[in-house]
Amino acid sequence: MSKAILQIDGNNFYASCEQLIDPSIKGKGLVVLSNNDGCIIARNSEARKMGIPMGQPYFKSKNKLNQLNIKVRSSNYELYGDISNRLMQILRRNCEELEIYSIDEAFGSIQRPKEKCLYQWGKNLRALVYQNIGIPISIGIGETKVLSKISNHLAKKIEKNSGIFDIGIIDNKDPYLNLIKVDKVWGIGKRMSTWLNSKGITNAKELRDISSTQIKEKYGVVGIRILNELKGNLCIPIKESSSDRKEISVSRSFSYPIDSLEELRQAIIKYVLIASSKLRKYNQLSSAITVFTNTNIHSQDYYKNKATGKINIPTSDSRIMIKISLELTQKIFRPYRKLIKAGVILHKLQSNKYKQKILFNQKLIKEDLSQERLNHIIDKINNRSGRDTINWGSSMIEKEWSPRREKASIIKTTNIEHIPIIYAK
């Protein structure tokens, strides 16, 4: 039996999550905005058909959205992350291998049955996901990752495919590869597609048939891998465990410019707590931290600055990181500067398996263990009941400058207080 490579993703994922918790907007146009309600970053199919472009600033689209009665939601990443985790758990149980590629997308593999057809398996998986989570998914099936991505695109593009397409059981793939523009092939970037177009290569079939010598001279092993994958030769395997992260970055734009040290300190503390929580989630330690901030790039007195501090013993302790980050914040702050963004970066990361232990000072050993337990208790409570349910006092001050989320939906999946109450008589 041959192995099939799968590419599975959530259709219009952000919009689908919003429709999941608010069924009243199903069948209506819907867009989701970026941080600070800036630009349109997601649209459902209804909004797309109405001609709403991706990436357009909200203030430019506002009147048109109102005229077309298109619903608007602020980005709700806590909700999207929770639904993503649920989706990946179901996919992991139904695939032999699974590689989580993004928040709404994964590659998988499964052995083909004797009759080779996986359409019924795909239909069952789509039904299972919709029944348990409530979002639609598309499934592309092929011999390689590149072909499975093309299959997924065809599953959405050709309506009669009903969200599933298997190019792996088709002998003559040419008519289907002709439908895929070369810049839609997985792994082909803007520069590469421009070069291919200059050579007369406009679709996936023409790319598959290009001289391997020609593409190797220009793009080396990367180009050859894409070419071989298009021909059905698996060159990019499924990676079940993602490699350790090189750095963790948390940054936000403010709802209005700030110019006081205290406000900048509060923002940096908030971002450090988010970053250190992620560090513990990924079982990693950091030995360096950078804080940065900037004003509007178009302002006459444009200002940006950053500072980096070394952590002598790699750690994931929020308390230590807050102390170092506040010292760095003092260095980068300048009075009378209208700051619009700030952030922190944790780098020089390593696995917590190799954490350096304190050997001889019993008092410090006990303090270290107590602090480690405290951090994990905070993480556990916040994961269960919602972010900031319990946290460090300096981060709990009400911040009017926090990013705008005027159109935010009510989170019903991650906060116990938002669970609907049903009264029975």
C-alpha positions in Angstrom: 0.0 0.0 0.0 1.3 3.5 -0.9 1.3 6.4 1.5 -0.8 9.5 0.8 0.3 13.0 1.8 -2.6 15.2 3.1 -2.9 19.0 3.4 -5.8 20.0 5.6 -6.8 23.6 6.5 -9.8 25.5 8.0 -11.8 27.4 5.4 -11.7 31.1 6.0 -10.5 30.2 9.5 -10.8 33.4 11.4 -14.2 34.2 9.9 -15.3 30.6 10.6 -14.3 30.9 14.3 -16.4 34.1 14.6 -19.4 32.4 12.9 -19.0 29.5 15.2 -19.6 31.5 18.4 -22.2 33.8 16.8 -24.4 31.8 14.4 -26.5 34.9 13.7 -23.8 36.1 11.2 -23.8 32.9 9.2 -24.7 33.5 5.6 -23.8 37.2 5.9 -20.7 39.1 4.8 -18.0 39.1 7.5 -14.5 40.6 7.8 -12.0 40.4 10.6 -9.7 43.3 11.4 -6.0 43.3 12.4 -4.6 44.5 15.7 -5.8 47.9 16.7 -8.7 47.5 14.2 -6.3 48.6 11.4 -6.7 46.5 8.3 -8.9 43.7 6.9 -7.0 40.4 7.5 -9.8 37.8 6.9 -13.0 37.6 4.9 -15.7 35.0 4.6 -16.8 33.8 1.1 -19.8 36.2 1.1 -17.6 39.3 1.8 -15.2 38.1 -0.9 -18.0 37.8 -3.5 -19.0 41.4 -2.6 -15.6 42.6 -3.7 -14.1 43.4 -0.3 -10.3 43.4 -0.8 -7.8 41.9 1.7 -5.4 44.2 3.5 -7.4 47.4 3.0 -7.4 49.8 5.9 -10.7 49.7 7.9 -11.2 53.4 7.8 -11.2 53.3 3.9 -13.7 50.4 3.8 -16.0 51.4 6.7 -18.6 53.2 4.5 -18.7 50.4 1.9 -19.0 47.7 4.7 -21.9 49.6 6.2 -23.7 50.0 2.9 -23.4 46.3 2.1 -24.4 45.3 5.7 -21.1 43.4 6.2 -20.4 42.4 9.8 -17.1 43.5 11.3 -15.1 41.8 14.1 -11.9 42.7 15.8 -9.2 40.0 15.8 -9.7 37.5 18.6 -6.5 35.4 18.7 -7.3 33.8 22.0 -10.4 32.3 20.4 -8.6 31.3 17.2 -5.8 29.6 19.1 -8.2 27.6 21.1 -10.2 26.4 18.1 -6.9 25.6 16.3 -5.8 23.4 19.2 -9.1 21.5 19.1 -8.8 21.0 15.3 -5.2 19.7 15.5 -6.2 17.2 18.2 -8.8 15.7 16.0 -6.4 15.6 13.0 -3.7 14.0 15.1 -6.1 11.2 16.1 -7.0 10.5 12.4 -3.7 10.8 10.7 -0.7 8.5 11.0 1.7 11.5 11.0 0.9 15.2 11.5 2.9 18.3 11.0 1.2 21.5 12.3 2.2 24.1 9.7 0.2 27.2 10.9 -2.7 28.1 13.1 -5.2 26.7 10.6 -3.1 24.3 8.4 -1.4 21.0 8.8 0.2 18.3 6.7 -0.4 14.7 7.4 0.0 11.2 6.0 -2.1 8.0 5.9 -1.7 4.6 4.2 -4.0 4.2 1.2 -6.5 1.3 1.4 -6.4 -1.5 -1.2 -8.8 0.4 -3.5 -6.6 3.5 -3.1 -9.6 5.9 -2.8 -9.6 8.1 0.3 -12.7 10.2 -0.5 -14.9 8.4 2.0 -12.2 8.8 4.7 -12.0 12.5 3.8 -15.8 12.9 4.0 -15.8 11.2 7.4 -13.0 13.5 8.7 -14.8 16.7 7.4 -18.0 15.6 9.1 -16.2 14.7 12.3 -14.5 18.1 12.5 -17.7 20.0 11.8 -19.7 18.0 14.3 -17.1 18.4 17.1 -15.9 21.9 16.4 -18.3 23.6 13.9 -15.8 24.8 11.2 -15.5 23.5 7.6 -12.2 22.2 6.4 -10.7 21.4 3.0 -8.6 18.3 2.3 -6.0 18.0 -0.4 -4.5 14.6 -1.1 -1.4 13.7 -3.2 1.9 11.9 -3.4 3.9 14.9 -2.0 3.4 18.1 0.0 3.5 20.3 -3.1 0.8 18.1 -4.9 -1.3 18.0 -1.7 -1.3 21.8 -1.6 -2.4 21.9 -5.2 -5.1 19.4 -4.4 -6.3 21.5 -1.5 -6.5 24.5 -3.8 -8.6 22.5 -6.3 -10.8 21.2 -3.5 -11.8 24.8 -2.9 -11.7 26.0 -6.5 -13.9 23.3 -8.1 -17.3 23.4 -6.3 -18.3 19.8 -7.2 -15.2 18.5 -5.2 -17.1 19.4 -2.0 -13.9 20.3 -0.1 -11.9 17.1 -1.0 -9.6 16.5 -3.9 -7.2 13.6 -4.5 -4.8 14.2 -7.3 -2.8 11.1 -6.3 -5.3 8.7 -8.0 -5.4 10.6 -11.3 -3.1 9.3 -14.0 -3.2 12.4 -16.2 -2.7 15.3 -13.9 -2.0 17.8 -16.7 -5.5 19.4 -17.0 -5.5 20.1 -13.2 -1.9 21.4 -13.1 -2.8 23.8 -15.9 -5.4 25.4 -13.6 -2.8 26.3 -11.0 -0.8 29.5 -11.6 2.9 29.2 -10.9 2.8 31.7 -8.1 0.2 29.5 -6.3 2.6 26.5 -6.2 3.8 25.9 -2.6 7.4 27.1 -2.2 7.3 29.5 -5.2 7.9 33.1 -3.9 7.4 36.4 -5.7 11.0 36.6 -7.1 10.9 33.0 -8.3 7.5 33.4 -10.0 8.7 36.6 -11.7 11.7 34.7 -13.1 9.6 31.8 -14.2 7.1 34.1 -15.9 10.0 35.7 -17.8 10.9 32.2 -19.1 7.3 31.6 -20.2 6.4 29.4 -17.2 2.9 30.4 -16.1 1.3 27.3 -14.5 2.2 24.2 -12.4 2.3 21.9 -15.5 4.8 24.1 -17.3 6.9 24.3 -14.1 6.9 20.5 -13.8 8.1 20.2 -17.4 10.9 22.8 -17.1 14.5 21.6 -17.5 15.9 20.5 -14.2 19.3 21.9 -15.2 17.8 25.3 -15.8 16.1 25.6 -12.5 19.1 24.1 -10.6 21.4 26.7 -11.9 19.1 29.5 -10.7 17.6 28.1 -7.4 19.8 25.0 -6.6 18.4 22.3 -4.4 15.3 24.3 -3.4 14.1 24.5 -7.0 14.9 20.8 -7.7 12.9 19.7 -4.6 9.8 21.6 -5.9 10.3 20.2 -9.3 10.6 16.6 -8.1 7.6 17.0 -5.7 5.5 18.2 -8.7 6.6 15.0 -10.5 5.3 12.9 -7.5 8.6 12.2 -5.8 8.5 12.9 -2.1 11.4 15.2 -1.2 10.0 17.2 1.7 9.0 14.8 4.5 6.4 15.2 7.2 8.0 16.7 10.4 6.0 15.6 13.4 7.9 17.6 15.9 8.7 21.2 15.1 12.2 22.4 15.8 12.8 24.5 18.8 12.1 28.2 18.4 15.0 30.5 17.9 13.3 33.5 19.6 9.9 34.7 21.0 8.7 38.1 20.1 5.6 40.0 21.5 4.8 43.5 20.3 1.7 45.6 20.1 0.6 49.0 18.6 -1.1 51.3 21.1 -4.6 52.7 20.6 -3.1 56.2 20.9 0.5 57.5 21.2 2.0 57.4 24.7 4.8 59.6 26.1 5.3 58.7 29.7 7.8 56.3 31.2 5.2 54.7 33.4 2.9 53.7 30.5 5.8 52.3 28.6 6.9 50.3 31.7 3.4 48.8 32.0 3.3 47.8 28.4 6.8 46.1 28.5 5.8 44.2 31.7 2.6 43.0 30.0 4.6 41.8 26.9 7.3 40.1 29.1 4.6 38.1 30.9 3.1 36.9 27.6 6.5 36.0 26.2 7.7 34.2 29.4 4.5 32.2 29.5 5.1 31.1 25.9 8.7 30.2 26.8 7.4 27.9 29.6 4.8 26.4 27.2 7.5 25.4 24.8 9.8 24.1 27.6 12.5 26.6 26.8 14.8 29.1 28.6 16.1 32.4 27.5 19.5 34.0 28.2 18.9 37.4 26.5 16.1 39.9 26.3 15.6 42.9 24.0 13.0 45.7 24.5 12.2 48.1 21.7 9.8 51.0 20.9 9.2 53.5 18.2 7.1 56.6 17.1 5.2 57.0 13.9 7.6 56.6 11.0 6.0 59.5 9.2 6.4 61.9 12.2 9.0 64.7 11.9 10.7 63.6 15.1 10.7 59.9 14.3 12.4 57.9 17.0 13.1 54.3 17.5 15.4 52.5 20.0 16.1 49.1 21.5 18.3 47.7 24.2 19.4 44.1 25.0 20.2 42.6 28.4 22.0 39.4 29.2 20.5 36.9 31.6 23.4 35.2 33.4 21.6 31.9 34.1 19.1 31.0 31.3 15.6 31.1 32.7 11.8 31.3 32.1 11.1 33.1 35.4 8.8 36.1 34.8 10.1 37.9 37.8 13.7 37.9 36.6 12.7 39.0 33.1 10.5 41.8 34.4 13.5 43.2 36.5 15.9 43.1 33.5 13.3 44.5 31.0 12.5 47.5 33.3 16.2 48.4 33.4 16.3 48.3 29.6 13.0 50.3 29.3 14.7 53.1 31.3 17.5 53.1 28.7 15.3 53.4 25.6 12.8 55.9 26.9 13.0 59.5 25.8 10.5 62.1 27.1 8.1 64.0 24.8 8.3 61.2 22.2 4.9 60.0 21.0 5.4 56.2 21.0 3.0 54.1 19.0 4.5 50.7 19.5 6.6 48.6 21.9 7.7 45.0 22.3 10.1 42.5 23.7 12.1 39.7 22.2 13.5 36.7 24.1 16.4 35.2 22.3 19.4 32.8 22.7 16.8 30.1 23.6 17.6 26.6 24.8 15.7 23.6 26.1 14.8 23.6 29.8 16.2 20.0 29.9 19.6 21.6 30.2 18.7 24.1 32.9 21.7 25.0 35.1 20.9 24.1 38.8 22.0 25.8 41.9 24.1 23.3 43.8 25.3 24.6 47.2 23.0 27.4 48.4 19.9 25.6 49.9 18.0 28.9 50.4 18.4 29.8 46.8 17.4 26.3 45.7 14.2 26.5 47.7 13.4 30.0 46.3 14.0 28.8 42.7 11.7 25.8 43.2 9.0 28.0 44.8 9.2 30.6 42.0 9.0 27.8 39.3 5.9 26.4 40.9 4.3 29.8 41.2 4.9 30.6 37.5 3.4 27.2 36.5 0.4 27.7 38.8 -0.3 31.2 37.2 0.0 29.6 33.7 -2.3 26.8 34.6 -5.0 29.1 36.1 -4.8 31.5 33.1 -5.0 28.7 30.6 -8.1 27.3 32.3 -9.9 30.5 33.1 -8.6 33.1 30.6 -5.5 35.3 30.4 -5.0 37.8 33.3 -7.3 35.8 35.6 -4.3 35.9 37.9 -1.1 37.8 37.3 1.6 40.1 38.6 0.3 43.2 40.2 2.2 45.6 38.0 0.5 44.2 34.9 -3.0 44.4 36.2 -3.4 48.2 36.0 -6.2 49.2 33.6 -4.6 50.5 30.4 -6.6 52.8 28.2 -3.9 52.7 25.5 -4.2 48.9 25.0 -4.9 48.0 21.3 -8.4 48.9 20.1 -10.8 46.0 19.8 -14.1 47.8 19.5 -15.7 45.0 17.4 -14.4 42.1 19.5 -16.7 39.1 19.8 -17.4 37.6 23.2 -15.1 34.7 23.9 -17.1 31.6 24.8 -14.5 28.9 24.5 -11.6 30.1 26.8 -13.3 32.0 29.6 -15.6 30.2 32.0 -17.5 33.5 32.7 -18.6 33.6 29.0 -20.2 30.2 29.0 -23.9 30.7 28.2 -26.3 29.9 31.1 -29.4 28.0 30.3 -32.3 28.1 32.7 -34.7 25.1 32.8 -38.2 25.5 34.2 
